[in-house]
Amino acid sequence: MTITEKLKNSILVFDGAMGTRLQSAGLPVGTQPEEWNLTNPEAVRGVHKSYLDAGADVILTNTFGANPFKFGDRTGEIVRTAVSLARQSVYGRAEKYVALDLGPTGKLLKPLGELDFEQAVECYKQVVRAAQGVDLVFIETMNDIYEAKAAVIAVKECGNLPVFVSCVFGEDGKTMTGASPEAAVALFEGLGVSALGVNCSLAPKQMRGVVERLLKCSSTPVIVKPNAGLPQLIDGETVYDLSAKEFCDDLIHLVKLGARCVGGCCGTSPEYISRLSAGVRRIVPSPVTDKKLTVVSSYTHPVYFGGEPVLIGERINPTGKKRLKQAISEGDIGYILNEAVTQSERGVHALDVNVGLPEIDEAAVLTRVISEIQAVTDLPLQIDTSDPVAMESAMRIYNGKPLVNSVNGKKECMRAVFPLVKKYGGTVIALTLDEDGIPADADGRIKIAKRILETAKEYGIDKKDIIFDTLAMSVSADGGAAVACLRSLEYIKRVLGANTSLGVSNISFGLPQRDFINSAFFSMALQAGLSAAIMNPFSEEMTKAYKCYMALCGRDKNCLSYIDYASGFQAVEFHKTEQKSDTAKDGDLKYCIIKGLKSEAAEKAKRLLERLAPLEVIDGYIIPALDETGADFENKKVYLPQLLMSAEAASAAFEVIKTSFKGEAKPKKLKIVLATVKGDVHDIGKNIVKTLL
């Protein structure tokens, strides 16, 4: 019986801590546990056997920190030996499984650090290739879901092994880089993992909130591997404060809530696993149900379709936008990032990103733009391209579960796009057109939609991961265009049960005062069941239509959002405000630093230096901006990515200011020494400090 077959009807028990057990067996301080695969194999094998004797179904190889960055050319030998020791330990034991243990590399991925995404993928591939003979791969203790994505892709591209993933969530319910449990579920389910969850960081009781959130949105079995409480140093020895009985009582409660894979992390021993195994064998597993959620995500949070209508900002699309075309052609990333940030501030839920121009390398430009935008905003992105090569490049490096625009009813198009959606886990916009073009009536578009659903199923793609666009065409060219679009949209939403999307402004091409038509059509589409709209967030008519709809259909509790919007609109409409002075405009330097806009920060600093001394710019603008970002970081309003991007923007401003000190005596540079405990695999904190400095 394979591990995935057993998981269908069983609660799986994993082993406990490896490092602390080897320390108890004499592992010297400063020696990495993986070294003992080669030098003390009996000790490693002894730990495995002790957990199997205690009732563990799955043991993890002693490879948590085994990667080329730490062991270089010795990595393969260490991994092969670790797998051999684990296989020897399960020999002759029925339905016992060996999991290749993959931990974090200890490095930050770009844009937060220096590690390229593909370098991370290759690093993990080297480990997986050396691990012949394991039953599954367990990617654990991940602080960054982006690094976990690199590991999952590496495993998938090396074979067909089941993949389990667990991340480290703090008491605030976030990973170190700001991912929520829901964002992790969206990403990992999209990538097709066999189980997902949480490990390390907390005791079982403190994990309950995260586990409940995972169980609420996950259609995949949930893993829970807590620590034995908090570590304390007593007489020079690390001791954890939770007894085996307390640990198991609390963890068994989480099993009763629905957790399907349980085990121990730091501080746990065979005693903990023995009690846990005995306890869970008496529990009937809770069924794992398909939550049928249509979802996309960024690296921090998900956006769900089918409830509150989703607004997708349309401004990063060169069609009809001369200045954006120029920015894309010239590589003016600052202009594009400013469009992303300002749309985010207008309240959209996601951003469309299209860089399709004939004179550029679309794959290279789209990949860069996606990566840069994700550094300054945490909104989910819609990867908008008709080029499958560009689509794959962008989907591969996207940090989250992307919205992909688009596929259509053409066989060739479906053959190109659906495998990418299956591999990288996107939710795809499906256009109701085929080889014969766009049907003039609703029936023709509905037939195409049904055919797309049938074909998607052949690729293993569920209806929940398809959003239909019934194609708004200009009513100035065809008086029946709006009716055909809305009738097919309503049928697909109400009868087929699929979500829908429209590029709303297409309806008004060729007409004056286009916003009038757009907003009325938007209201009609919302009433017909529109799930998402690609729209201009700076259009007051469109915003009015949306706010009014939300209030009228009961989605705006006590009309609070409408009241807030209407009050603000009234102030703008009827009260003239004074024109901002140049001083106020220069003050945007603080805004640019907070938002992480590097090139704009440099330009604003340059302007300020025309009338202010360098230290005045530093003290009056840069330091207050960093203080505000730091306070927001401490208060969990922003997370590590935003903090690092603010530091990058401040650095760009400092580079400009340095030129103003020419001829002046420069202060002596100081040396800063950073260190961590020798052999510590959890050295990410040191690397973050290094990056900030």
C-alpha positions as CSV (number, residue, x, y, z in Angstrom):
1,M,0.0,0.0,0.0
2,T,1.4,3.4,-1.0
3,I,1.6,6.2,1.5
4,T,-1.2,8.1,-0.3
5,E,-3.5,5.1,-0.3
6,K,-2.9,4.6,3.4
7,L,-3.6,8.3,4.0
8,K,-7.1,8.1,2.5
9,N,-8.4,6.1,5.4
10,S,-5.8,6.5,8.2
11,I,-4.2,8.9,10.5
12,L,-0.5,8.9,9.9
13,V,2.0,9.1,12.8
14,F,5.4,10.6,12.0
15,D,8.5,10.4,14.1
16,G,9.9,13.0,16.4
17,A,13.0,15.1,16.7
18,M,16.3,13.9,15.3
19,G,18.8,16.5,16.4
20,T,18.1,16.4,20.1
21,R,18.1,12.6,20.1
22,L,21.5,12.5,18.5
23,Q,22.7,15.1,21.0
24,S,21.6,12.8,23.7
25,A,23.6,10.0,22.0
26,G,26.8,12.3,22.1
27,L,26.6,14.5,19.1
28,P,29.2,17.2,19.9
29,V,28.2,20.9,19.9
30,G,29.0,22.4,16.5
31,T,28.7,19.1,14.6
32,Q,25.9,19.1,12.1
33,P,23.6,16.1,12.6
34,E,23.8,15.0,9.0
35,E,27.6,14.3,9.5
36,W,26.7,11.4,11.7
37,N,25.1,9.6,8.7
38,L,28.7,8.9,7.7
39,T,30.6,8.9,11.0
40,N,28.1,7.4,13.4
41,P,25.5,5.4,11.3
42,E,24.5,3.2,14.2
43,A,23.4,6.2,16.3
44,V,21.2,7.5,13.4
45,R,19.8,4.0,12.8
46,G,19.1,3.7,16.5
47,V,17.0,6.9,16.5
48,H,15.0,5.6,13.5
49,K,14.3,2.2,15.2
50,S,13.3,3.8,18.5
51,Y,10.6,5.8,16.7
52,L,9.4,2.8,14.7
53,D,9.2,0.8,17.9
54,A,7.2,3.6,19.4
55,G,4.6,3.3,16.7
56,A,5.6,5.8,14.0
57,D,4.3,5.0,10.6
58,V,6.7,7.3,8.8
59,I,10.4,8.1,9.6
60,L,12.2,11.1,8.2
61,T,15.8,10.7,6.8
62,N,18.5,12.6,8.7
63,T,18.8,15.1,5.9
64,F,17.1,18.2,7.2
65,G,20.1,20.4,6.6
66,A,21.7,18.4,3.8
67,N,22.0,20.7,0.8
68,P,24.8,21.8,-1.5
69,F,25.1,25.2,0.2
70,K,26.2,23.5,3.4
71,F,27.9,20.3,2.3
72,G,29.0,21.0,-1.3
73,D,30.1,17.9,-3.2
74,R,29.5,15.7,-0.2
75,T,25.7,16.3,-0.3
76,G,25.0,13.2,-2.5
77,E,27.0,10.8,-0.3
78,I,25.3,12.2,2.9
79,V,21.8,11.9,1.4
80,R,22.3,8.4,-0.1
81,T,23.7,7.1,3.3
82,A,20.8,8.7,5.2
83,V,18.2,7.0,2.9
84,S,20.0,3.7,3.3
85,L,20.0,3.9,7.1
86,A,16.3,4.7,7.1
87,R,15.5,1.8,4.7
88,Q,17.5,-0.6,6.8
89,S,15.4,0.5,9.8
90,V,12.1,-0.2,8.2
91,Y,13.2,-3.5,6.6
92,G,10.8,-6.3,7.6
93,R,8.2,-3.9,9.0
94,A,4.9,-3.8,7.2
95,E,3.4,-0.5,6.1
96,K,6.3,1.6,7.4
97,Y,7.5,4.5,5.2
98,V,10.6,6.5,4.6
99,A,10.3,10.2,3.9
100,L,13.2,12.3,2.4
101,D,13.4,15.2,4.8
102,L,14.0,18.6,3.0
103,G,14.5,21.7,5.2
104,P,15.1,25.3,4.2
105,T,18.4,26.3,2.6
106,G,19.0,29.0,5.2
107,K,19.2,31.6,2.4
108,L,16.7,34.3,1.3
109,L,15.3,34.1,-2.2
110,K,15.3,37.2,-4.5
111,P,14.1,39.9,-4.2
112,L,14.6,39.6,-0.4
113,G,18.0,38.0,-0.7
114,E,20.6,36.9,-3.2
115,L,19.3,33.3,-4.0
116,D,17.8,33.0,-7.4
117,F,14.6,30.9,-7.7
118,E,16.1,28.5,-10.2
119,Q,19.2,28.1,-8.0
120,A,16.9,27.1,-5.2
121,V,15.1,24.6,-7.5
122,E,18.5,23.1,-8.6
123,C,19.7,22.9,-5.0
124,Y,16.7,20.8,-4.0
125,K,16.9,18.7,-7.2
126,Q,20.4,17.6,-6.3
127,V,19.2,16.3,-3.0
128,V,16.1,14.6,-4.5
129,R,18.2,12.9,-7.2
130,A,20.4,11.4,-4.6
131,A,17.5,10.0,-2.5
132,Q,16.6,6.9,-4.5
133,G,14.3,4.5,-2.6
134,V,12.2,6.8,-0.4
135,D,8.4,6.6,-0.3
136,L,7.7,10.3,-0.2
137,V,9.3,13.7,0.3
138,F,8.6,15.8,3.3
139,I,9.4,19.5,2.9
140,E,9.3,20.9,6.4
141,T,10.0,23.9,8.6
142,M,9.5,26.4,5.8
143,N,9.5,30.1,6.8
144,D,9.0,31.2,3.3
145,I,6.3,29.6,1.0
146,Y,8.3,30.8,-2.0
147,E,11.2,28.6,-1.1
148,A,8.8,25.8,-0.4
149,K,7.4,26.3,-3.9
150,A,10.9,25.9,-5.3
151,A,11.3,22.6,-3.4
152,V,7.9,21.3,-4.6
153,I,8.8,22.0,-8.2
154,A,12.2,20.3,-7.8
155,V,10.5,17.2,-6.5
156,K,7.9,17.1,-9.2
157,E,10.4,17.6,-11.9
158,C,12.5,14.7,-10.6
159,G,9.7,12.1,-10.6
160,N,6.3,11.1,-9.2
161,L,7.0,11.0,-5.4
162,P,4.2,12.2,-3.1
163,V,5.0,15.6,-1.6
164,F,4.1,16.7,1.9
165,V,4.8,20.3,2.9
166,S,4.6,22.0,6.3
167,C,5.5,25.6,7.2
168,V,6.4,27.5,10.3
169,F,3.6,29.8,11.5
170,G,4.0,32.2,14.4
171,E,1.5,33.0,17.1
172,D,0.2,35.8,14.8
173,G,-0.8,33.1,12.3
174,K,1.8,34.2,9.7
175,T,5.1,32.8,8.3
176,M,8.2,34.9,8.6
177,T,7.6,36.4,5.2
178,G,3.9,37.1,5.9
179,A,2.0,34.2,4.4
180,S,-1.3,33.3,6.0
181,P,-2.4,29.7,6.4
182,E,-5.0,30.3,3.6
183,A,-2.3,31.6,1.3
184,A,-0.2,28.4,1.9
185,V,-3.2,26.2,1.2
186,A,-3.9,28.0,-2.1
187,L,-0.3,27.7,-3.3
188,F,0.4,24.1,-2.2
189,E,-3.0,22.7,-3.3
190,G,-2.5,24.3,-6.7
191,L,0.9,22.6,-6.9
192,G,-0.8,19.3,-6.2
193,V,0.9,18.3,-2.9
194,S,-0.5,15.2,-1.0
195,A,-0.6,16.8,2.4
196,L,0.1,20.2,3.9
197,G,0.3,21.8,7.3
198,V,2.4,23.3,10.1
199,N,5.4,22.2,12.2
200,C,7.9,23.5,14.6
201,S,7.7,27.0,16.3
202,L,4.9,26.3,18.7
203,A,3.4,23.8,21.1
204,P,0.1,21.9,20.1
205,K,-2.2,24.2,22.0
206,Q,-0.7,27.4,20.5
207,M,-1.1,25.8,17.0
208,R,-4.8,25.4,17.3
209,G,-5.8,28.6,15.6
210,V,-3.6,28.0,12.6
211,V,-4.8,24.3,12.4
212,E,-8.4,25.4,12.5
213,R,-7.8,27.8,9.6
214,L,-6.0,25.2,7.6
215,L,-8.8,22.7,8.1
216,K,-11.4,25.3,7.1
217,C,-10.0,25.9,3.6
218,S,-7.9,22.8,2.8
219,S,-9.2,20.0,0.6
220,T,-5.9,18.2,1.3
221,P,-5.0,16.3,4.4
222,V,-3.5,18.5,7.1
223,I,-0.2,17.9,8.9
224,V,0.5,19.0,12.5
225,K,4.0,18.4,14.0
226,P,4.4,20.7,17.0
227,N,7.4,21.3,19.4
228,A,7.4,19.9,22.9
229,G,6.7,23.4,24.2
230,L,9.3,26.1,24.6
231,P,13.1,25.4,25.1
232,Q,14.8,26.4,28.3
233,L,18.5,26.2,29.1
234,I,18.9,24.4,32.5
235,D,22.4,23.5,33.7
236,G,23.8,23.9,30.2
237,E,21.2,21.5,28.7
238,T,18.3,22.5,26.4
239,V,15.0,21.2,28.0
240,Y,11.5,21.6,26.6
241,D,8.7,22.5,29.0
242,L,5.8,20.2,27.8
243,S,5.6,16.7,29.1
244,A,4.8,13.8,26.8
245,K,1.3,13.5,28.3
246,E,0.5,17.2,27.9
247,F,1.9,17.2,24.4
248,C,-0.2,14.2,23.3
249,D,-3.4,15.3,25.0
250,D,-3.3,18.6,23.2
251,L,-2.2,17.1,19.8
252,I,-4.9,14.4,20.0
253,H,-7.5,17.2,20.3
254,L,-6.2,18.6,17.0
255,V,-6.6,15.1,15.5
256,K,-10.2,15.1,16.6
257,L,-10.7,18.4,14.8
258,G,-9.5,16.8,11.6
259,A,-5.7,16.7,11.4
260,R,-4.6,13.6,9.5
261,C,-0.8,13.6,9.8
262,V,0.8,14.1,13.2
263,G,4.2,13.8,14.8
264,G,6.7,15.6,16.9
265,C,9.3,18.4,16.1
266,C,11.9,19.9,18.4
267,G,12.2,18.4,21.8
268,T,10.0,15.3,21.2
269,S,11.3,11.8,21.8
270,P,10.1,8.2,21.3
271,E,8.0,8.6,24.5
272,Y,6.0,11.3,22.9
273,I,5.5,9.3,19.7
274,S,4.5,6.2,21.7
275,R,1.8,8.1,23.6
276,L,0.6,9.8,20.4
277,S,0.4,6.6,18.4
278,A,-1.6,4.8,21.1
279,G,-4.0,7.8,21.3
280,V,-4.7,8.3,17.6
281,R,-5.3,4.6,16.9
282,R,-8.6,4.9,18.9
283,I,-9.8,7.8,16.7
284,V,-11.9,7.4,13.5
285,P,-10.3,9.8,10.9
286,S,-12.3,12.8,9.9
287,P,-13.1,12.8,6.2
288,V,-11.1,15.2,4.0
289,T,-13.6,17.1,2.0
290,D,-13.3,19.2,-1.2
291,K,-14.0,22.8,-0.1
292,K,-14.7,23.7,-3.8
293,L,-13.0,27.1,-3.5
294,T,-12.1,29.1,-6.5
295,V,-9.0,31.0,-5.3
296,V,-5.9,32.9,-6.3
297,S,-3.3,34.2,-3.9
298,S,-0.2,36.3,-3.4
299,Y,2.6,35.4,-1.0
300,T,0.5,36.8,1.9
301,H,-3.2,36.1,1.3
302,P,-5.8,34.5,-0.9
303,V,-8.7,36.1,-2.9
304,Y,-11.8,33.9,-3.3
305,F,-14.2,34.1,-6.2
306,G,-17.9,33.5,-5.9
307,G,-18.7,35.7,-2.9
308,E,-17.8,39.4,-2.9
309,P,-17.2,40.4,-6.6
310,V,-13.5,40.7,-7.2
311,L,-12.0,43.9,-8.8
312,I,-8.9,43.4,-11.0
313,G,-7.0,46.6,-11.8
314,E,-6.5,46.9,-15.6
315,R,-3.9,49.7,-15.7
316,I,-0.8,47.5,-16.4
317,N,-1.9,46.6,-19.9
318,P,-0.4,48.5,-22.9
319,T,-3.6,48.5,-25.0
320,G,-4.5,52.1,-25.6
321,K,-1.8,53.4,-23.1
322,K,1.0,55.2,-24.9
323,R,3.0,56.0,-21.7
324,L,2.9,52.4,-20.5
325,K,4.0,51.2,-23.9
326,Q,7.0,53.5,-23.7
327,A,7.8,52.3,-20.1
328,I,7.7,48.6,-21.2
329,S,9.8,49.3,-24.3
330,E,12.4,51.3,-22.4
331,G,12.5,49.1,-19.3
332,D,11.1,51.9,-17.1
333,I,10.2,49.6,-14.2
334,G,9.6,52.5,-11.9
335,Y,6.6,53.7,-13.9
336,I,5.1,50.2,-13.9
337,L,5.6,49.8,-10.2
338,N,3.9,53.1,-9.5
339,E,0.9,52.0,-11.5
340,A,0.8,48.8,-9.3
341,V,1.0,50.7,-6.0
342,T,-1.5,53.4,-6.9
343,Q,-4.1,50.8,-8.1
344,S,-3.5,48.9,-4.9
345,E,-4.4,52.0,-2.9
346,R,-7.7,52.3,-4.9
347,G,-8.9,49.1,-3.3
348,V,-8.7,46.5,-6.1
349,H,-8.3,42.9,-5.0
350,A,-5.9,41.9,-7.8
351,L,-3.8,43.4,-10.6
352,D,-3.7,42.5,-14.3
353,V,-0.2,42.4,-15.7
354,N,0.2,42.5,-19.5
355,V,3.4,43.5,-21.2
356,G,2.6,42.2,-24.7
357,L,4.5,44.3,-27.3
358,P,5.9,42.9,-30.5
359,E,9.3,44.5,-30.1
360,I,10.2,42.9,-26.7
361,D,11.2,39.5,-25.3
362,E,7.8,39.0,-23.6
363,A,8.9,36.1,-21.5
364,A,11.9,37.9,-20.0
365,V,10.0,41.2,-19.5
366,L,6.9,39.6,-18.0
367,T,8.9,37.5,-15.6
368,R,10.9,40.5,-14.4
369,V,7.8,42.7,-14.1
370,I,5.9,40.1,-12.1
371,S,8.8,39.7,-9.7
372,E,9.3,43.4,-9.3
373,I,5.6,44.1,-8.7
374,Q,5.4,41.3,-6.1
375,A,8.2,43.2,-4.2
376,V,6.1,46.3,-3.8
377,T,2.5,45.0,-3.4
378,D,1.0,41.9,-1.9
379,L,-2.0,41.8,-4.2
380,P,-2.5,38.6,-6.3
381,L,-1.6,39.1,-9.9
382,Q,-3.3,38.1,-13.2
383,I,-0.7,36.9,-15.6
384,D,-2.1,38.2,-18.9
385,T,-0.5,36.8,-22.0
386,S,-1.3,34.8,-25.1
387,D,2.3,33.5,-25.3
388,P,2.6,30.0,-23.6
389,V,6.4,30.5,-23.2
390,A,5.9,33.8,-21.4
391,M,3.0,32.3,-19.4
392,E,5.1,29.5,-18.1
393,S,8.1,31.7,-17.3
394,A,5.8,34.0,-15.2
395,M,3.8,31.2,-13.5
396,R,7.0,29.4,-12.5
397,I,8.5,32.3,-10.6
398,Y,5.2,33.7,-9.3
399,N,5.0,33.7,-5.5
400,G,1.5,32.4,-4.9
401,K,-1.3,30.8,-6.9
402,P,-1.7,33.1,-10.0
403,L,-4.8,34.0,-12.0
404,V,-3.9,33.3,-15.7
405,N,-5.5,35.1,-18.6
406,S,-6.2,33.1,-20.7
407,V,-7.3,29.9,-22.4
408,N,-10.0,29.5,-25.0
409,G,-11.9,26.8,-26.8
410,K,-9.3,26.3,-29.5
411,K,-7.8,22.8,-29.2
412,E,-4.3,24.1,-29.8
413,C,-4.7,26.7,-27.1
414,M,-6.0,24.2,-24.5
415,R,-3.2,21.8,-25.3
416,A,-0.7,24.6,-24.6
417,V,-2.2,26.2,-21.5
418,F,-3.9,23.4,-19.5
419,P,-0.6,21.5,-18.7
420,L,0.8,24.7,-17.3
421,V,-2.2,25.3,-15.1
422,K,-2.0,21.7,-13.8
423,K,1.8,21.9,-13.1
424,Y,2.0,25.4,-11.5
425,G,-1.4,25.5,-10.0
426,G,-3.1,28.5,-11.5
427,T,-6.7,29.5,-11.8
428,V,-7.4,30.3,-15.5
429,I,-9.6,32.7,-17.3
430,A,-11.4,30.8,-20.1
431,L,-12.6,32.9,-23.1
432,T,-15.8,31.6,-24.9
433,L,-14.3,31.6,-28.4
434,D,-12.9,28.8,-30.6
435,E,-11.5,28.2,-34.1
436,D,-14.7,29.8,-35.5
437,G,-14.3,33.0,-33.6
438,I,-16.7,34.5,-31.0
439,P,-20.3,33.2,-31.4
440,A,-22.8,36.0,-31.9
441,D,-25.3,34.5,-29.5
442,A,-25.3,33.2,-26.0
443,D,-26.0,29.5,-27.0
444,G,-22.7,29.4,-29.0
445,R,-20.7,30.7,-26.1
446,I,-22.3,28.3,-23.6
447,K,-21.4,25.3,-25.9
448,I,-17.8,26.4,-25.9
449,A,-17.8,26.8,-22.1
450,K,-19.1,23.2,-21.7
451,R,-16.4,21.9,-24.1
452,I,-13.7,23.8,-22.2
453,L,-14.9,22.2,-18.9
454,E,-14.8,18.7,-20.5
455,T,-11.3,19.2,-21.9
456,A,-10.0,20.6,-18.6
457,K,-11.2,17.6,-16.8
458,E,-9.1,15.4,-19.0
459,Y,-6.1,17.3,-17.8
460,G,-7.1,16.9,-14.2
461,I,-8.3,20.5,-13.8
462,D,-11.5,21.0,-11.8
463,K,-14.3,23.5,-12.6
464,K,-13.3,25.5,-9.5
465,D,-10.0,26.5,-11.2
466,I,-11.7,27.9,-14.3
467,I,-13.3,31.4,-14.6
468,F,-15.3,32.1,-17.8
469,D,-15.1,35.4,-19.7
470,T,-18.1,35.6,-22.0
471,L,-16.5,38.4,-23.9
472,A,-17.9,41.9,-23.8
473,M,-17.8,43.3,-27.3
474,S,-18.5,46.9,-28.4
475,V,-22.3,47.7,-28.5
476,S,-21.5,50.5,-31.0
477,A,-20.6,47.7,-33.6
478,D,-23.3,45.2,-32.5
479,G,-26.4,46.3,-30.7
480,G,-26.9,42.8,-29.3
481,A,-23.4,42.4,-27.9
482,A,-24.2,43.2,-24.3
483,V,-27.3,40.9,-24.3
484,A,-25.4,37.9,-25.7
485,C,-22.6,38.5,-23.2
486,L,-24.8,38.8,-20.1
487,R,-27.1,35.9,-21.0
488,S,-24.2,33.5,-21.4
489,L,-22.6,34.8,-18.3
490,E,-25.7,34.2,-16.2
491,Y,-26.2,30.7,-17.6
492,I,-22.6,29.8,-16.8
493,K,-22.8,31.1,-13.3
494,R,-26.3,29.9,-12.3
495,V,-26.6,26.6,-14.3
496,L,-23.0,25.4,-14.9
497,G,-21.9,26.7,-11.4
498,A,-18.7,28.2,-12.7
499,N,-17.3,31.6,-11.8
500,T,-17.2,34.5,-14.4
501,S,-15.1,37.5,-15.3
502,L,-15.3,40.3,-17.8
503,G,-13.1,43.1,-19.2
504,V,-15.9,45.6,-18.7
505,S,-14.6,48.5,-20.6
506,N,-14.6,46.6,-23.9
507,I,-18.3,47.2,-24.2
508,S,-17.9,50.9,-24.9
509,F,-15.3,51.1,-27.6
510,G,-16.2,53.8,-30.1
511,L,-18.6,55.7,-27.9
512,P,-18.3,59.1,-26.2
513,Q,-18.3,59.3,-22.3
514,R,-17.4,55.6,-22.1
515,D,-17.6,55.5,-18.3
516,F,-21.3,56.0,-18.5
517,I,-21.8,52.9,-20.6
518,N,-19.1,51.0,-18.6
519,S,-20.7,51.6,-15.2
520,A,-24.2,50.7,-16.4
521,F,-23.0,47.5,-18.0
522,F,-21.0,46.7,-14.9
523,S,-24.1,47.0,-12.8
524,M,-26.0,44.7,-15.1
525,A,-23.2,42.1,-15.1
526,L,-23.0,42.1,-11.4
527,Q,-26.7,41.4,-11.2
528,A,-26.3,38.6,-13.7
529,G,-23.7,36.9,-11.5
530,L,-20.4,38.4,-12.4
531,S,-17.6,37.1,-10.1
532,A,-14.8,39.4,-11.2
533,A,-14.3,42.5,-13.3
534,I,-11.1,43.8,-15.0
535,M,-11.7,47.5,-14.6
536,N,-10.1,50.9,-14.2
537,P,-10.0,51.6,-10.4
538,F,-9.6,55.3,-11.1
539,S,-13.0,55.5,-12.8
540,E,-15.4,57.2,-10.3
541,E,-18.4,55.9,-12.3
542,M,-17.2,52.3,-12.0
543,T,-16.4,52.7,-8.3
544,K,-19.8,54.3,-7.7
545,A,-21.5,51.4,-9.4
546,Y,-19.6,48.8,-7.3
547,K,-20.2,50.6,-4.0
548,C,-23.9,51.0,-4.7
549,Y,-24.2,47.3,-5.8
550,M,-22.5,46.1,-2.6
551,A,-24.8,48.1,-0.4
552,L,-28.0,47.2,-2.4
553,C,-27.3,43.5,-2.4
554,G,-26.6,43.3,1.3
555,R,-22.8,42.6,1.0
556,D,-21.9,45.9,2.6
557,K,-22.8,45.4,6.3
558,N,-24.7,48.5,7.6
559,C,-23.6,50.2,4.3
560,L,-20.4,51.2,6.1
561,S,-18.2,51.0,3.0
562,Y,-20.7,53.0,0.9
563,I,-20.9,55.7,3.6
564,D,-17.2,55.9,3.9
565,Y,-16.8,56.2,0.1
566,A,-19.7,58.6,-0.4
567,S,-18.5,60.9,2.4
568,G,-15.0,61.0,0.9
569,F,-16.4,61.6,-2.6
570,Q,-18.5,64.4,-1.4
571,A,-15.5,66.1,0.1
572,V,-13.6,65.8,-3.2
573,E,-16.5,66.8,-5.4
574,F,-17.7,69.9,-3.5
575,H,-14.7,71.3,-1.7
576,K,-11.8,72.6,-3.7
577,T,-8.4,71.8,-2.2
578,E,-5.3,73.9,-2.5
579,Q,-2.8,72.8,-5.0
580,K,0.1,70.9,-3.4
581,S,3.3,72.9,-3.0
582,D,6.6,71.7,-4.3
583,T,7.5,71.0,-0.7
584,A,4.6,68.7,-0.4
585,K,5.5,66.9,-3.6
586,D,9.1,66.5,-2.4
587,G,7.7,65.0,0.8
588,D,6.7,62.0,-1.4
589,L,10.2,60.7,-0.7
590,K,8.8,59.3,2.5
591,Y,6.0,57.6,0.6
592,C,8.4,56.1,-1.9
593,I,10.5,54.6,0.8
594,I,7.5,53.2,2.7
595,K,6.2,51.6,-0.6
596,G,9.6,50.3,-1.6
597,L,9.8,52.3,-4.9
598,K,13.6,52.4,-5.5
599,S,13.9,54.5,-8.6
600,E,11.3,57.1,-7.5
601,A,13.0,57.4,-4.1
602,A,16.3,58.2,-5.8
603,E,14.6,60.8,-8.0
604,K,12.8,62.4,-5.0
605,A,16.0,62.6,-3.0
606,K,17.7,64.3,-5.9
607,R,15.0,67.0,-6.1
608,L,15.2,67.6,-2.3
609,L,18.9,68.1,-2.5
610,E,18.4,71.1,-4.7
611,R,17.2,73.1,-1.7
612,L,18.1,71.0,1.4
613,A,21.3,69.9,3.0
614,P,22.0,66.1,2.9
615,L,21.5,65.6,6.6
616,E,18.2,67.5,6.4
617,V,17.0,65.0,3.8
618,I,18.1,62.1,5.9
619,D,16.7,63.4,9.2
620,G,13.5,64.9,7.8
621,Y,12.5,62.2,5.3
622,I,14.5,59.0,5.2
623,I,14.7,58.2,8.9
624,P,11.0,59.0,9.6
625,A,10.0,56.7,6.7
626,L,12.1,53.8,8.0
627,D,10.7,54.5,11.5
628,E,7.2,54.2,10.2
629,T,7.9,51.0,8.3
630,G,9.7,49.6,11.4
631,A,6.7,50.4,13.6
632,D,4.3,48.8,11.1
633,F,6.6,45.7,11.0
634,E,6.5,45.4,14.8
635,N,2.7,45.8,14.8
636,K,2.3,43.1,12.1
637,K,0.9,45.6,9.6
638,V,3.7,44.8,7.2
639,Y,6.0,41.8,7.0
640,L,9.6,41.0,6.0
641,P,9.3,41.5,2.2
642,Q,7.9,45.1,2.7
643,L,10.5,45.8,5.3
644,L,13.4,44.8,3.1
645,M,11.9,46.7,0.1
646,S,11.7,49.8,2.2
647,A,15.3,49.4,3.1
648,E,16.2,49.0,-0.6
649,A,14.4,52.2,-1.4
650,A,16.1,54.1,1.4
651,S,19.4,52.7,0.1
652,A,18.7,54.1,-3.3
653,A,18.0,57.5,-1.8
654,F,21.2,57.3,0.2
655,E,23.2,56.6,-2.9
656,V,22.1,59.9,-4.3
657,I,22.9,61.7,-1.1
658,K,26.4,60.3,-1.0
659,T,27.3,62.4,-4.0
660,S,26.5,65.5,-2.1
661,F,29.3,64.8,0.4
662,K,32.1,65.2,-2.1
663,G,34.9,67.2,-0.6
664,E,33.7,66.8,2.9
665,A,35.4,64.6,5.5
666,K,33.8,61.2,5.5
667,P,33.2,59.3,8.7
668,K,35.3,56.2,9.2
669,K,33.6,53.0,8.1
670,L,33.1,50.4,10.8
671,K,33.3,46.7,10.5
672,I,30.3,44.6,11.6
673,V,30.7,41.0,12.5
674,L,27.6,38.7,12.2
675,A,27.6,35.2,13.6
676,T,25.3,32.4,14.6
677,V,25.7,29.2,16.7
678,K,28.1,26.9,14.8
679,G,26.2,24.2,13.0
680,D,22.8,25.9,13.5
681,V,20.5,25.2,10.6
682,H,18.1,27.9,11.7
683,D,20.4,30.8,10.7
684,I,17.9,32.7,8.7
685,G,17.8,35.6,11.3
686,K,21.5,36.3,10.7
687,N,20.9,36.4,7.0
688,I,18.0,38.8,7.4
689,V,20.1,41.2,9.5
690,K,22.9,41.0,6.9
691,T,20.4,41.9,4.1
692,L,19.0,44.9,6.0
693,L,22.5,46.2,6.8
